[in-house]
Amino acid sequence: MHFLHRNSPFDRFEGLYLAAEKLNGTPDKKPARHQESEAGKRLVHQLAARLLEGDQFEMKRRDSGQPYGVIGRRELGVSIAHSRFLCLAGINFHGNVGVDLEPVDRLPHPGLRQRITSPLDAGCDELETIRLWTIKEAALKWCGTGLRVAMKSVMVKQLEESFFKISIENISALLISLQYQQHWVAVAFDQTQV
């Protein structure tokens, strides 16, 4: 398990923790879906155990399918993403979190960008399509809808190289997008800045 928040843009945000673990996939063979799912749950529990020092942590799901953590009566934001090669888990002590990742070299369908771009997206013209996909999917996980809502409904505004503001209907959050181990990683979260 590797922590992503050390010496990264995530350092600026109190209560947001991310961990990653390599998976045993190969370019032509993806780990079985249940193996990916179990790896994600295991990574969340390892991260929680490291952060909570013995407090009882339980992972649950809302009716929408969005995962969250419980410690006593307190709820924590939880999100999991995986590719063939990497599993990513996020915990947020200050609200929801949504994570997504895709290999940097993944070639999307030629029509994908048009299907996911909103006319209100700002500063995103130069972003790789697969990076924009991870930003929008992390946003949809953050708000709890997942891919049941069209990606065009997510508005993205680039603030800095790795920082974005995302908006869905009348709610918004901060999002960080960066490369990690040949993957685009996107993390949308309710924030408390240090």
KOLMARVO-288433 format. One line per 4 residues: their letters; for each residue x, z, y of C-alpha. Coordinates in steps of 0.1 Angstrom, whole numbers, m for minus. Each point is the difference from the previous one (the first is absolute). Layout:
N
a = X/Z/Y; ...
This chain:
194
mhfl = 0/0/0; 14/m10/34; m14/13/33; m6/m27/25
hrns = m5/22/31; 36/12/3; 19/m20/26; m28/m24/6
pfdr = m28/m6/26; m21/24/m21; 22/29/13; m20/0/32
fegl = m33/10/m17; m6/35/m12; m19/4/m32; 5/m35/m13
ylaa = 20/m3/m32; 9/m31/m21; 18/m4/m33; 9/m30/m21
ekln = 10/m5/m36; 12/m31/m18; m22/m15/m27; 12/m19/m31
gtpd = m15/m34/8; 18/m33/m1; m7/m32/20; m20/m14/m29
kkpa = m15/31/m14; m20/26/19; m4/35/m14; m35/6/m14
rhqe = m26/11/26; m4/34/m16; 38/5/1; 0/m8/38
seag = m30/24/5; 16/28/m19; 33/m5/18; m18/3/34
krlv = m19/32/m10; 33/15/m13; 18/m9/32; m27/16/21
hqla = 1/32/m21; 39/1/2; m1/m5/38; m27/27/3
arll = 19/25/m22; 31/m6/21; m18/6/33; m25/28/m9
egdq = 23/25/m17; m23/12/m27; m34/m5/17; m26/m15/m23
femk = m4/m37/7; m28/m21/m14; m6/m37/5; m36/m12/3
rrds = m18/m32/10; m28/m5/25; m31/m20/m10; 17/m30/17
gqpy = 29/3/m24; 24/13/27; 24/26/m14; 6/33/17
gvig = 17/33/m8; m14/35/1; 19/33/4; m25/29/0
rrel = m26/m12/25; 24/m23/20; m1/m38/m5; 31/m22/2
gvsi = 1/m37/4; 15/m18/m31; 7/m36/m7; 18/m19/m27
ahsr = 13/m36/m3; 21/m18/m25; 16/m34/m8; 18/m11/m31
flcl = 31/18/11; m10/29/22; m26/28/3; m7/16/34
agin = m19/32/7; m10/15/33; m13/34/10; m13/9/35
fhgn = m7/36/9; m18/m12/32; m26/m25/m12; m3/m32/m19
vgvd = 29/m22/m11; 1/m35/m15; 30/m16/m16; 7/m35/m13
lepv = 31/m19/m11; 8/m35/m11; 33/m17/m9; 16/m16/30
drlp = 5/m33/m20; m36/m2/m12; m15/m34/9; m36/3/11
hpgl = m26/m27/m4; 3/m25/29; m35/8/13; 4/38/0
rqri = 11/4/35; m30/m17/14; m23/22/m22; 15/33/12
tspl = 8/m6/37; m23/13/27; m2/m18/33; 6/35/15
dagc = 33/5/m18; 28/4/27; 37/m6/m4; m3/m10/m36
dele = 6/m38/2; 36/4/m12; m7/24/m29; 4/m13/m35
tirl = m34/m4/m17; 9/24/m28; 10/26/26; m33/m4/19
wtik = m19/3/m34; 17/34/m7; m9/12/36; m36/m9/m4
eaal = m3/13/m36; 16/34/10; m25/1/29; m30/m6/m23
kwcg = 13/28/m24; 4/23/30; m36/m4/11; m12/3/m36
tglr = m16/m34/m6; 29/m17/m18; m5/m37/m6; m38/2/0
vamk = 3/m8/38; 14/m33/12; 35/2/13; m11/m20/31
svmv = m19/31/11; 34/19/5; 15/m6/34; 37/4/2
kqle = 20/5/32; 38/1/m3; 15/28/23; 36/m2/m11
esff = 20/m16/m28; m13/24/m26; m30/16/18; m35/m13/1
kisi = m34/11/12; m28/m8/m25; m37/0/8; m30/m4/m22
enis = m34/1/17; 4/29/24; 27/20/m17; 38/m5/3
alli = 32/13/m13; 38/m5/1; 17/m20/m26; 37/m4/m9
slqy = 12/m32/m17; 36/m4/m13; 21/m13/m28; 10/23/m28
qqhw = 17/m11/m33; m10/m37/5; m36/9/7; m21/0/32
vava = m14/35/2; m30/8/23; m13/35/7; m31/6/21
fdqt = m7/37/10; m17/25/22; 29/14/19; 15/31/16
qv = 32/m11/17; 30/25/1
